[in-house]
Amino acid sequence: MAQDISDRPVDLKASPRQSSRVVSRIVSGEHILVPLASRGADIDSIYNLNSTGTFIWEKIDGKNTGAEIAEMVAAEFLVSKEQAKVDCLEFLSQLLEVRAIEFNADKGKE
């Protein structure tokens, strides 16, 4: 059964963009996100992305909405659209929590 996603802080109609608070690098074939900090206490960890996370990260450009990214995930990884939505919401929520992404004004809202 699909996880209840109604309580997530991310709206799939919004367009996420990568935050200037992190840099992304490929190190030894692995995609990592490194928080930038003015104080050592601001650095909690370095984030290692799997192939799905890397795919999503590369689509976060401030233009694609979360829904559009979920559609791309469904097509690329041959999962249902509902599962792709759940997975994208979870990942985008995690990125938002660690301040790796920010959101532009909602795209497509009336």
DRENDREN-481673 format. One line per 8 residues: number of its first residue (from 1); their letters; for each residue y, x, z of N, C-alpha, C. Coordinates in steps of 0.2 Angstrom, whole numbers, plus 5000, padded with zeros to 4 digits. Atoms other than C-alpha are relative to their C-alpha. Layout:
BEGIN
NUM) A) Y,X,Z,Y,X,Z,Y,X,Z ~ ... .
***
This chain:
BEGIN
1) MAQDISDR) 4994,5004,5000,5000,5000,5000,5006,5004,5000 ~ 4994,4996,5000,5017,5006,4996,5004,5000,5006 ~ 4996,5000,4994,5028,5012,5010,5007,4996,4999 ~ 4994,5003,5000,5043,5002,5015,5006,5004,4999 ~ 4995,4996,5002,5058,5010,5007,5007,4997,5001 ~ 4994,5003,4999,5071,4998,5012,5005,5003,5005 ~ 4996,4997,4995,5077,5008,5027,5002,5008,4998 ~ 4998,4994,5002,5080,5024,5017,5008,5001,4999 .
9) PVDLKASP) 4993,4999,5001,5098,5031,5017,5002,5001,4992 ~ 4998,4999,5007,5097,5034,4998,4999,4994,4996 ~ 5000,5005,5004,5101,5022,4985,4999,5002,4993 ~ 5002,4997,5007,5092,5025,4968,5005,4998,4995 ~ 4995,5001,5005,5107,5018,4959,5006,5005,5000 ~ 4996,4995,4999,5117,5032,4965,4998,5007,4996 ~ 5002,4994,5004,5118,5049,4956,5001,5006,5005 ~ 5000,4994,4996,5114,5064,4967,5002,5006,4996 .
17) RQSSRVVS) 4998,4993,5003,5121,5081,4964,4998,5005,5005 ~ 5002,4994,4995,5116,5098,4971,5006,5002,5004 ~ 4994,4998,4996,5127,5103,4985,5001,5007,4999 ~ 4998,4993,5000,5137,5119,4985,4998,5004,5007 ~ 5002,4997,4994,5129,5122,5002,4993,5003,5000 ~ 5006,4997,5001,5113,5128,4995,5000,5003,4993 ~ 5001,4997,5007,5108,5140,4981,4992,4999,4999 ~ 5007,5001,5001,5091,5138,4972,4999,5007,4996 .
25) RIVSGEHI) 5003,4994,5003,5081,5153,4966,4993,5000,4998 ~ 5007,4999,5001,5065,5157,4958,4998,5007,5002 ~ 5002,4994,4997,5056,5170,4968,4992,5001,5000 ~ 5007,4999,5001,5039,5177,4963,4996,4993,4998 ~ 5003,5006,5003,5036,5161,4953,5001,4994,5004 ~ 4999,5006,4996,5041,5149,4967,5007,4998,5000 ~ 4993,5003,5000,5057,5138,4967,5001,4999,5008 ~ 4998,5001,4993,5066,5140,4984,5007,4998,5000 .
33) LVPLASRG) 4993,5002,4998,5082,5132,4991,5002,5004,5006 ~ 4998,4996,4995,5092,5143,5002,5007,4998,5003 ~ 4993,5002,4998,5106,5136,5013,5005,5005,5001 ~ 4995,4995,4999,5122,5145,5013,5004,4998,5006 ~ 4997,5002,4993,5131,5146,5030,5005,5005,5002 ~ 4995,4995,4997,5146,5153,5038,4998,5003,5006 ~ 5003,4997,4994,5137,5155,5054,4992,5000,5000 ~ 5008,4999,5000,5119,5161,5057,4997,4993,5003 .
41) ADIDSIYN) 5003,5006,4997,5116,5145,5067,4999,4994,4995 ~ 5000,5006,5005,5119,5134,5052,4993,5001,4995 ~ 5006,4999,5004,5103,5142,5043,4994,4998,5004 ~ 5006,5002,4996,5088,5132,5049,4994,5002,4996 ~ 5006,4998,5004,5076,5137,5035,5001,5001,4993 ~ 5000,5000,5008,5072,5141,5017,4995,4995,4998 ~ 5004,5005,5003,5064,5127,5007,4996,5002,4994 ~ 5004,4999,5006,5050,5130,4995,4998,4994,4997 .
49) LNSTGTFI) 5001,5006,5004,5048,5117,4982,4993,5000,4996 ~ 5006,5000,5004,5031,5112,4974,5003,4998,4993 ~ 4998,5002,5007,5031,5107,4956,5003,4994,4999 ~ 4997,5007,5001,5036,5089,4958,5007,5001,5003 ~ 4994,4999,4997,5050,5095,4970,5005,5004,4995 ~ 4996,4996,5005,5056,5108,4957,5002,4995,4994 ~ 4999,5005,5005,5055,5094,4943,5006,4996,5002 ~ 4995,5004,4998,5066,5083,4953,5007,5003,5001 .
57) WEKIDGKN) 4994,4996,4998,5078,5096,4959,5004,5002,4993 ~ 4997,4998,5006,5081,5101,4941,5003,4994,4996 ~ 4997,5006,5003,5086,5083,4936,5006,4998,5004 ~ 4995,5002,4996,5098,5082,4950,5007,5003,4998 ~ 4995,4997,5004,5114,5085,4940,5007,4996,5001 ~ 4994,5004,4999,5127,5071,4946,5001,4995,4995 ~ 5000,5005,5005,5123,5061,4931,4995,4996,5000 ~ 5006,5004,5000,5106,5055,4932,5000,4996,5007 .
65) TGAEIAEM) 5001,5004,4994,5103,5041,4945,4994,5002,5003 ~ 5007,4999,4997,5089,5042,4957,4995,4996,4996 ~ 5005,5005,5004,5081,5027,4947,4998,5004,4994 ~ 5002,4996,5006,5082,5038,4931,4996,5005,5002 ~ 5004,4994,4998,5075,5053,4940,4992,4997,5001 ~ 5007,5002,4999,5060,5042,4946,4997,4998,4994 ~ 5003,5001,5006,5057,5036,4929,4997,5006,4996 ~ 5002,4993,5003,5056,5054,4923,4994,5002,5004 .
73) VAAEFLVS) 5006,4998,4996,5044,5058,4937,4994,4996,4998 ~ 5006,5004,5002,5033,5043,4932,4997,5002,4994 ~ 5002,4998,5007,5032,5049,4914,4997,5007,5000 ~ 5002,4993,5000,5030,5067,4918,4993,5001,5004 ~ 5006,4999,4996,5017,5066,4932,4995,4994,4999 ~ 5005,5005,5002,5008,5050,4925,4998,4996,5007 ~ 5000,5004,4995,5011,5040,4941,5003,4994,4999 ~ 4997,5006,5001,5016,5022,4943,5007,5001,5002 .
81) KEQAKVDC) 4993,5000,4999,5034,5018,4943,5002,4999,5007 ~ 4999,5002,4993,5033,5011,4961,4999,5006,5004 ~ 5001,4994,4996,5025,5027,4967,5005,5005,4999 ~ 4994,4995,5002,5038,5038,4958,5006,4998,5004 ~ 4994,5003,4996,5052,5027,4967,4999,5002,5007 ~ 5001,4998,4993,5044,5030,4984,5000,5007,5001 ~ 5000,4993,4999,5041,5048,4981,5007,5003,4999 ~ 4993,4998,5001,5059,5051,4974,5004,4998,5006 .
89) LEFLSQLL) 4996,5002,4994,5067,5041,4989,4998,5005,5006 ~ 5002,4995,4995,5057,5052,5001,5003,5007,4999 ~ 4997,4993,5001,5062,5068,4993,5007,5000,5000 ~ 4993,5000,5000,5080,5064,4990,5003,4999,5007 ~ 4998,5001,4993,5081,5058,5008,4999,5006,5004 ~ 5001,4994,4997,5074,5074,5014,5006,5005,4998 ~ 4994,4995,5003,5087,5084,5003,5006,4998,5003 ~ 4994,5002,4997,5101,5073,5010,5000,5002,5007 .
97) EVRAIEFN) 5001,4999,4993,5095,5076,5028,5002,5008,5001 ~ 4999,4993,4999,5096,5095,5025,5007,5002,4997 ~ 4993,4999,5004,5113,5093,5015,4999,5004,4994 ~ 5001,4997,5007,5105,5100,4999,5003,4996,4995 ~ 4997,5004,5006,5112,5086,4989,5006,4995,5003 ~ 4995,5005,4999,5127,5074,4989,5000,4995,4995 ~ 5000,5005,5005,5130,5058,4980,5007,4999,4997 ~ 4994,5003,5003,5143,5053,4967,5000,4993,5001 .
105) ADKGKE) 4999,5007,5000,5150,5036,4966,4994,4997,4996 ~ 5006,5004,5003,5136,5023,4961,5001,4999,4993 ~ 5000,5001,5007,5132,5022,4943,4997,4994,4998 ~ 5003,5006,5003,5129,5005,4935,5001,4995,5005 ~ 4999,5005,4996,5134,4995,4950,5006,4996,4998 ~ 4994,5004,5001,5145,4980,4948,5006,5000,5005 .
***
